[in-house]
Each structure stands twice: as structure tokens, then as C-alpha cells.
Amino acid sequence: MKIFDKAGSLRKILTSRLASHIYFWAFLFLFTFLTPSKERVSLATKLMNGLVVVGAGLFPVYFHFFVFERYFYKKKYVLYAICFIPVMILYIGLFKEISHWISKDGMGYLGFTMLISFLILLTTSIKVLKRGINERFLLQEIKAKQVQTELELLKAQVNPHFLFNTLNNLYGMAKKQDKATADGIAGLSHLMRYMIHDSKADKISLQKEIEQIQRLIELQKLRFSENDEIDIKFRVEGDPDKVFIPPMLMIPFVENAFKHGISLAVPSFISILVEATEEQVRFVVENSLPSRRKDEAMFESGVGLQNVRRRLELLYPDSHQLTTRTTADTFRIELVLRTK
């Protein structure tokens, strides 16, 4: 068993991202070292040629990766050009003398520029191709998960139309007896309709998700009386109508807060904040921990939360940040989504 574990660890190392970068630079070194020269040169000179080509290319390639990811992919082309071009001109001007180690006469400014340009073009092409392949695999995985989710919903629904009709009948009967009960049934009906029907959409307005969070809070409040020491705050900032997110992305966090954060026996609280701007959405849920099992990892305890984490990895692979913080008496989770 240990042999298989070691073999698996070795395979991970050999196929890691760092290993692929080492393979590329090693190949470049060997290519330079083994390329025949018109003039007869010593092994030491060939070795120096290979080291210089690799050394000269390291900074431009990885600096270009940085600005490419930070600006070009986000369509900030002017910032990309401003950050990249002057630095490269300065770099080539300062280090073109390295080319004199490559040949007797040196490569000159033009030759050194062509070498750096070729390395940047080659490595960027590989990076873009790899990213495209990964995105295609992720898209296939997302579609497969959507199909699986729809099948699970179909198994659970039995007959949603019958369920909604029954809820409407109960609402009519309860309205004559108790308005709070009637409102609770109406809220449950809206929430279930959202979960079953609206959740099939790829994206919805953030406002719609906020409305369902408000309904969920009102439904949970039906469990409490005026004498219970429970403080629930929900604040929205910005313009959620102009922001679009996948459905059911925030509700599981609120459900988790009510599940673990509220007790009728001791004072409890839940604080929810949604901040929406044109570039990002910030969602924060903080709650008390009245349960004795405070050491339990709340984020890992629910299947729904694990599914949300996986959805975030698939839908926002490089544009989300999810952090949690647990103290002796509180639990806090913060989600930041970059929408542009």
C-alpha cells in the first residue's frame, strides 16, 4: 500500500505545474546546447550558450505571464501595453550585452529582441492553449453537474404542480385563521418555486437571490417568539439589480447560519451583508456558535455547502475568494466574486 502511495505522490510531483515549467526550460537549454553551430565551439561555450538563453528568458516570460493574467485577460489592453512594453525596452537595453556570450560578435539589439519575443510568444501560446483546454474540461464538468442536479431534483419533486396547488389551498385555509401562518406558507411556496424552477437558469439578478434570502429569514423567524433573545440583521448595499450571479449561490450559507448559529436556550445572532458594485459582489454571513460542538468545521459539515464550494471552483476558478473564520463564540464566512 505504501508503495502505491509513494508512486502516486511521485506521479503528482512529475505532473505538477512546477514540473512542467522545469521541463520547458530544460528542453530549451538542451535545444540550445545541442544545436549545431557554423563555427567550431567548445562544450563550455555551448553550455554557456544554453544557460544564457534560459537566464535571459526567465524574467520576460514570467513578467509577461503576470501582466497578461492581470490586464490582458480582463480586456485592459492599454494598461497591459503601458506595463509591459516600457519594461521590456528597458530590460533588453540593459541586458543585450548577454548576447555577446552567445556568439563571438554578439546578437545585437535586434537579435536579442527577437529571442525574447520568440520566447514570450511561444510560452504565451502554450499558456493560452492550456487554459482553453482546461476551460473546455471545466465546461463539460459544469454541464454534467447540471444534468445530475436536474435528475436529483426530478427524483425529489415527485409532482411539483400538485405540491404548489396544495400549498395554495393551505394558504387559503390558513388566511382565514392566522395571517402569520398564511404568510409563512406563501413564503415557502415562493422559495420552493425559486429552488425548483429559477435554479435552472445559468444566471439571475442578485436582487432575485436577495429576495429569496429575505423569504428564508422570514420563514425561520416563524420558529421564534418575541421573548427569544435572537438578533437577525440583513443589510444590502449597492445596486443588486445590475449584477448577475448563478442561482442558489448564497442561500446555503444562510441556511447553515440558522442551522448552527441559532438556539432558543441562549442569546444568538446572525448578521448578513451583501455589497454589490459593478466589479464585484461581497457577501458576509456571521453568526453565533451556541452549540456545544463548536469545534465542528461548520463549512465542511453540510453537503449543500460542499456543493457551493465546488460550484465556485467551476464557475469562478480565478475570480472568487472564500474565507472562513471561527472563534470560540462566532463563525464568519466571506465570499467575494469578481463579476468583471
Secondary structure by P-SEA (a helix, b strand, c coil): caaaaaaaaaaaaaacaaaaaaaaaaaaaaaaaaccccccccaaaaaaaaaaaaaacaaaaaaaaaaaaacccccaaaaaaaacaaaaaaaaaaccccccccccccccaaaaaaaaaaaaaaaaaaaaaaaaaaaaaaaaaaaaaaaaaaaaaaaaaccaaaaaaaaaaaaaaaaaccaaaaaaaaaaaaaaaaaccccccccccaaaaaaaaaaaaaaaacccccccbbbbbbbbccccccccccccccaaaaaaaaacccccccccbbbbbbbbcccbbbbbbbbbccccccccccccccaaaaaaaaaaaaaccccbbbbbbbcccbbbbbbbbbcc
